[in-house]
Amino acid sequence: MNEPRASVLLPIYNAENFLGEAIESVLKQTWTDFELLLLNDGSTDNSTKIIEKYCVQDKRCRHLAWENVGLVETLNRGIGAAKGGVLFRMDADDVCSSDRFEKQIQFLESNPNCVAVGSRVLLIDPDGMPILEMGAMASHEEIDAGNLSGVGSVMCHPAVAMRRDAAIKIGAYRAEYKHAEDVDFFLRMGEIGRLANMSQVLLKY
């Protein structure tokens, strides 16, 4: 059996209200050669039941569970378990556009020097109503300068696709930056390759 070309890292902690819609948006992608790693970080609500339901329905789903260790360790365990050469980040309360993976895979194939690509995102409220679009910075230079400025990550973390070998090369996520793990991660990724944001809205955040 061939290994999947990509792995989706979806950390989950007590996310029952939105988890089903998030998983559905991943499984309905037009590009299908991936595994979905459902990283259950000690959930105590109905998240586990929801995860198990989708694992029965779709063989691309893998349920990985442990006692609560926090986001950084959960993501690093996901990277360690991933079989794909590309990692898609996703959160349990967000929604992918159906062509997100297809567009980001095509971008990485066309830009071999790029180690991570995000996109514009649509900020939504808990009812799914649109608020505003975010992610105006597209080029490596803009993104790197924005991250260095300290205003927060200018790559929306759950909208990113990245090369697994690059993530491993930089040592993955670092626990000492638990509230800014994404900014620290993308600053280090930007030292070994190019960063980019696609102009299309590919995620509802």
GITABEL-V563851 format. One record per pair of residues at least 6 apart in sequence whose C-alpha atoms are under 8 Angstrom apart, sorted by the first residue. I is the first residue (numbers start at 1). J is the second residue. D is the distance in Angstrom with one decimal. If there is no record, write none. Layout:
i->I j->J d->D
i->I j->J d->D
This chain:
i->3 j->83 d->6.4
i->3 j->84 d->6.9
i->4 j->33 d->5.5
i->4 j->34 d->4.9
i->4 j->35 d->6.2
i->4 j->83 d->6.5
i->4 j->84 d->5.3
i->5 j->33 d->5.8
i->5 j->34 d->5.8
i->5 j->83 d->7.6
i->5 j->84 d->4.6
i->5 j->85 d->5.8
i->5 j->86 d->6.6
i->6 j->33 d->6.6
i->6 j->34 d->4.6
i->6 j->35 d->6.5
i->6 j->83 d->7.2
i->6 j->84 d->3.9
i->6 j->85 d->5.6
i->6 j->86 d->4.5
i->6 j->87 d->5.7
i->6 j->88 d->7.2
i->7 j->34 d->5.3
i->7 j->35 d->4.9
i->7 j->36 d->5.9
i->7 j->37 d->6.8
i->7 j->82 d->5.7
i->7 j->83 d->6.4
i->7 j->84 d->4.9
i->7 j->85 d->7.5
i->7 j->86 d->6.3
i->7 j->87 d->5.0
i->7 j->88 d->6.2
i->8 j->34 d->7.1
i->8 j->35 d->6.2
i->8 j->36 d->4.8
i->8 j->37 d->5.7
i->8 j->87 d->5.7
i->8 j->88 d->4.6
i->8 j->89 d->5.9
i->8 j->90 d->6.9
i->9 j->36 d->6.8
i->9 j->37 d->5.4
i->9 j->38 d->6.9
i->9 j->39 d->7.1
i->9 j->75 d->7.0
i->9 j->78 d->6.1
i->9 j->79 d->7.6
i->9 j->87 d->6.8
i->9 j->88 d->6.1
i->9 j->89 d->5.1
i->9 j->90 d->6.1
i->10 j->36 d->7.4
i->10 j->37 d->6.1
i->10 j->38 d->5.3
i->10 j->39 d->5.8
i->10 j->89 d->6.5
i->10 j->90 d->5.0
i->10 j->91 d->5.5
i->10 j->92 d->6.5
i->11 j->38 d->6.4
i->11 j->39 d->4.6
i->11 j->40 d->6.2
i->11 j->41 d->6.9
i->11 j->71 d->7.1
i->11 j->74 d->6.6
i->11 j->75 d->6.9
i->11 j->90 d->7.6
i->11 j->91 d->6.3
i->11 j->92 d->6.8
i->12 j->38 d->7.0
i->12 j->39 d->5.7
i->12 j->40 d->4.9
i->12 j->41 d->5.8
i->12 j->43 d->7.1
i->12 j->47 d->7.6
i->12 j->91 d->7.5
i->12 j->92 d->5.9
i->13 j->40 d->6.3
i->13 j->41 d->5.4
i->13 j->42 d->6.5
i->13 j->43 d->4.8
i->13 j->44 d->8.0
i->13 j->47 d->7.6
i->14 j->43 d->4.8
i->14 j->44 d->6.2
i->14 j->45 d->5.4
i->14 j->46 d->7.4
i->14 j->47 d->5.9
i->15 j->43 d->7.9
i->15 j->45 d->7.7
i->15 j->47 d->5.9
i->15 j->92 d->6.2
i->15 j->93 d->7.1
i->16 j->45 d->6.7
i->16 j->46 d->5.6
i->16 j->47 d->4.8
i->16 j->50 d->7.4
i->17 j->93 d->8.0
i->18 j->92 d->6.5
i->18 j->93 d->5.0
i->18 j->94 d->7.7
i->19 j->47 d->7.2
i->19 j->50 d->7.6
i->19 j->92 d->5.0
i->19 j->93 d->6.0
i->20 j->50 d->6.8
i->21 j->93 d->7.9
i->21 j->95 d->6.9
i->22 j->91 d->7.4
i->22 j->92 d->5.7
i->22 j->93 d->6.1
i->22 j->94 d->5.6
i->22 j->95 d->5.1
i->22 j->96 d->7.3
i->23 j->92 d->7.6
i->25 j->95 d->5.8
i->25 j->96 d->5.3
i->25 j->97 d->6.9
i->25 j->98 d->6.6
i->26 j->36 d->7.9
i->26 j->95 d->7.9
i->26 j->96 d->6.5
i->26 j->98 d->7.6
i->28 j->98 d->6.2
i->29 j->97 d->7.7
i->29 j->98 d->4.6
i->29 j->99 d->5.9
i->29 j->100 d->7.2
i->29 j->101 d->6.7
i->29 j->102 d->7.7
i->30 j->98 d->6.0
i->30 j->99 d->5.6
i->30 j->101 d->7.5
i->30 j->102 d->6.5
i->31 j->99 d->7.2
i->31 j->101 d->6.0
i->31 j->102 d->5.0
i->34 j->60 d->6.8
i->34 j->84 d->7.2
i->35 j->60 d->4.7
i->35 j->61 d->6.0
i->35 j->62 d->7.2
i->35 j->83 d->7.9
i->35 j->84 d->7.7
i->36 j->60 d->5.8
i->36 j->61 d->4.7
i->36 j->62 d->6.1
i->37 j->61 d->6.1
i->37 j->62 d->5.0
i->37 j->63 d->6.3
i->37 j->64 d->7.0
i->37 j->78 d->7.0
i->37 j->82 d->7.6
i->38 j->51 d->7.0
i->38 j->61 d->6.9
i->38 j->62 d->5.9
i->38 j->63 d->4.9
i->38 j->64 d->6.0
i->39 j->63 d->6.4
i->39 j->64 d->5.1
i->39 j->65 d->6.0
i->39 j->74 d->6.8
i->39 j->75 d->8.0
i->39 j->78 d->6.8
i->40 j->48 d->7.4
i->40 j->63 d->7.1
i->40 j->64 d->6.0
i->40 j->65 d->4.5
i->40 j->66 d->6.6
i->41 j->65 d->6.1
i->41 j->66 d->5.7
i->41 j->67 d->6.0
i->41 j->68 d->4.8
i->41 j->69 d->6.5
i->41 j->70 d->7.0
i->41 j->71 d->8.0
i->41 j->74 d->6.6
i->42 j->65 d->6.7
i->42 j->66 d->5.6
i->42 j->67 d->4.4
i->42 j->68 d->4.3
i->42 j->69 d->7.8
i->43 j->68 d->7.5
i->51 j->63 d->6.8
i->52 j->63 d->7.3
i->54 j->61 d->6.9
i->55 j->61 d->5.0
i->55 j->62 d->6.4
i->55 j->63 d->7.1
i->71 j->178 d->7.7
i->72 j->173 d->6.0
i->72 j->174 d->6.8
i->72 j->175 d->6.0
i->72 j->178 d->6.4
i->72 j->181 d->7.1
i->73 j->173 d->7.8
i->73 j->175 d->7.3
i->75 j->173 d->7.5
i->76 j->172 d->6.4
i->76 j->173 d->6.4
i->79 j->87 d->7.9
i->79 j->164 d->7.4
i->79 j->168 d->7.9
i->79 j->172 d->7.9
i->84 j->164 d->7.5
i->85 j->163 d->6.1
i->85 j->164 d->5.3
i->85 j->165 d->7.0
i->86 j->161 d->6.7
i->86 j->162 d->5.6
i->86 j->163 d->4.7
i->86 j->164 d->5.4
i->87 j->161 d->5.5
i->87 j->162 d->5.2
i->87 j->163 d->6.1
i->87 j->164 d->5.8
i->88 j->101 d->7.9
i->88 j->158 d->7.8
i->88 j->159 d->7.7
i->88 j->160 d->6.0
i->88 j->161 d->4.4
i->88 j->162 d->6.5
i->89 j->157 d->6.7
i->89 j->158 d->4.7
i->89 j->159 d->6.2
i->89 j->160 d->5.6
i->89 j->161 d->6.3
i->90 j->157 d->7.8
i->90 j->158 d->4.2
i->90 j->159 d->6.5
i->90 j->160 d->7.9
i->91 j->158 d->5.6
i->93 j->205 d->7.5
i->94 j->158 d->7.8
i->94 j->203 d->7.1
i->94 j->204 d->5.7
i->94 j->205 d->5.0
i->95 j->203 d->5.7
i->95 j->204 d->5.0
i->95 j->205 d->6.8
i->96 j->202 d->6.0
i->96 j->203 d->4.5
i->96 j->204 d->6.4
i->97 j->201 d->7.9
i->97 j->202 d->5.1
i->97 j->203 d->5.7
i->97 j->204 d->7.7
i->99 j->202 d->7.5
i->100 j->202 d->5.2
i->100 j->203 d->7.6
i->104 j->117 d->6.9
i->104 j->118 d->7.9
i->104 j->161 d->6.6
i->105 j->161 d->7.8
i->107 j->117 d->7.8
i->108 j->114 d->6.4
i->108 j->115 d->7.7
i->108 j->116 d->7.9
i->108 j->117 d->7.5
i->113 j->193 d->5.8
i->113 j->194 d->5.8
i->114 j->193 d->5.7
i->114 j->194 d->4.3
i->114 j->195 d->5.7
i->114 j->196 d->7.2
i->115 j->162 d->5.5
i->115 j->163 d->5.4
i->115 j->166 d->6.5
i->115 j->189 d->6.9
i->115 j->190 d->7.8
i->115 j->192 d->7.9
i->115 j->193 d->5.4
i->115 j->194 d->5.7
i->115 j->195 d->6.2
i->116 j->160 d->6.6
i->116 j->161 d->5.6
i->116 j->162 d->4.1
i->116 j->163 d->6.5
i->116 j->189 d->7.6
i->116 j->194 d->7.1
i->116 j->195 d->5.2
i->116 j->196 d->6.6
i->117 j->160 d->5.5
i->117 j->161 d->5.4
i->117 j->162 d->6.3
i->117 j->195 d->5.9
i->117 j->196 d->4.7
i->117 j->197 d->5.4
i->117 j->198 d->7.0
i->118 j->155 d->5.9
i->118 j->156 d->6.6
i->118 j->157 d->7.7
i->118 j->159 d->5.3
i->118 j->160 d->4.1
i->118 j->161 d->6.4
i->118 j->196 d->6.3
i->118 j->197 d->4.4
i->118 j->198 d->6.1
i->119 j->135 d->6.7
i->119 j->155 d->7.5
i->119 j->156 d->7.4
i->119 j->159 d->6.1
i->119 j->160 d->7.1
i->119 j->196 d->8.0
i->119 j->197 d->4.5
i->119 j->198 d->4.3
i->119 j->199 d->6.1
i->119 j->200 d->6.2
i->119 j->201 d->6.1
i->119 j->202 d->6.1
i->119 j->203 d->7.7
i->120 j->133 d->6.9
i->120 j->134 d->5.6
i->120 j->135 d->4.5
i->120 j->136 d->6.9
i->120 j->156 d->7.9
i->120 j->197 d->6.8
i->120 j->198 d->6.4
i->120 j->199 d->5.8
i->120 j->200 d->5.7
i->120 j->201 d->4.5
i->120 j->202 d->6.5
i->120 j->203 d->7.4
i->121 j->133 d->5.7
i->121 j->134 d->5.4
i->121 j->135 d->6.4
i->121 j->156 d->7.5
i->121 j->159 d->7.5
i->121 j->200 d->8.0
i->121 j->201 d->4.9
i->121 j->202 d->6.1
i->121 j->203 d->5.0
i->121 j->204 d->5.7
i->121 j->205 d->6.3
i->122 j->130 d->6.7
i->122 j->131 d->7.2
i->122 j->132 d->5.8
i->122 j->133 d->4.4
i->122 j->134 d->6.3
i->122 j->201 d->6.5
i->122 j->203 d->6.3
i->122 j->204 d->4.7
i->122 j->205 d->5.9
i->123 j->130 d->6.1
i->123 j->131 d->5.4
i->123 j->132 d->5.3
i->123 j->133 d->5.9
i->123 j->134 d->7.1
i->123 j->204 d->5.9
i->123 j->205 d->4.8
i->124 j->130 d->4.4
i->124 j->131 d->5.3
i->124 j->132 d->7.4
i->124 j->204 d->6.3
i->124 j->205 d->5.9
i->125 j->131 d->6.9
i->133 j->201 d->7.8
i->135 j->154 d->6.6
i->135 j->155 d->7.0
i->135 j->156 d->7.4
i->135 j->197 d->7.4
i->136 j->199 d->7.7
i->137 j->143 d->5.9
i->137 j->154 d->7.0
i->137 j->197 d->6.8
i->138 j->196 d->5.5
i->138 j->197 d->4.5
i->138 j->198 d->6.4
i->138 j->199 d->7.0
i->139 j->195 d->7.1
i->139 j->196 d->5.3
i->139 j->197 d->6.8
i->140 j->190 d->7.8
i->140 j->194 d->5.8
i->140 j->195 d->4.7
i->140 j->196 d->5.4
i->143 j->154 d->6.0
i->143 j->155 d->7.2
i->143 j->195 d->7.1
i->143 j->196 d->7.3
i->144 j->187 d->6.6
i->144 j->190 d->6.8
i->144 j->195 d->7.8
i->146 j->152 d->7.7
i->146 j->153 d->7.3
i->146 j->154 d->6.2
i->147 j->153 d->5.5
i->147 j->154 d->6.3
i->147 j->183 d->6.1
i->147 j->186 d->7.8
i->147 j->187 d->6.7
i->148 j->187 d->7.5
i->152 j->180 d->7.8
i->152 j->183 d->6.6
i->153 j->182 d->6.6
i->153 j->183 d->5.0
i->155 j->197 d->6.9
i->157 j->182 d->6.5
i->159 j->202 d->7.2
i->159 j->203 d->6.1
i->166 j->189 d->7.0
i->166 j->192 d->7.6
i->167 j->189 d->7.1
i->170 j->188 d->6.5
i->170 j->189 d->6.8
i->172 j->185 d->7.1
i->173 j->181 d->6.2
i->173 j->182 d->7.8
i->173 j->184 d->7.9
i->173 j->185 d->6.0
i->174 j->181 d->6.5
i->174 j->184 d->7.9
i->174 j->185 d->7.7
i->175 j->181 d->7.5
i->177 j->184 d->7.0
i->189 j->195 d->7.8
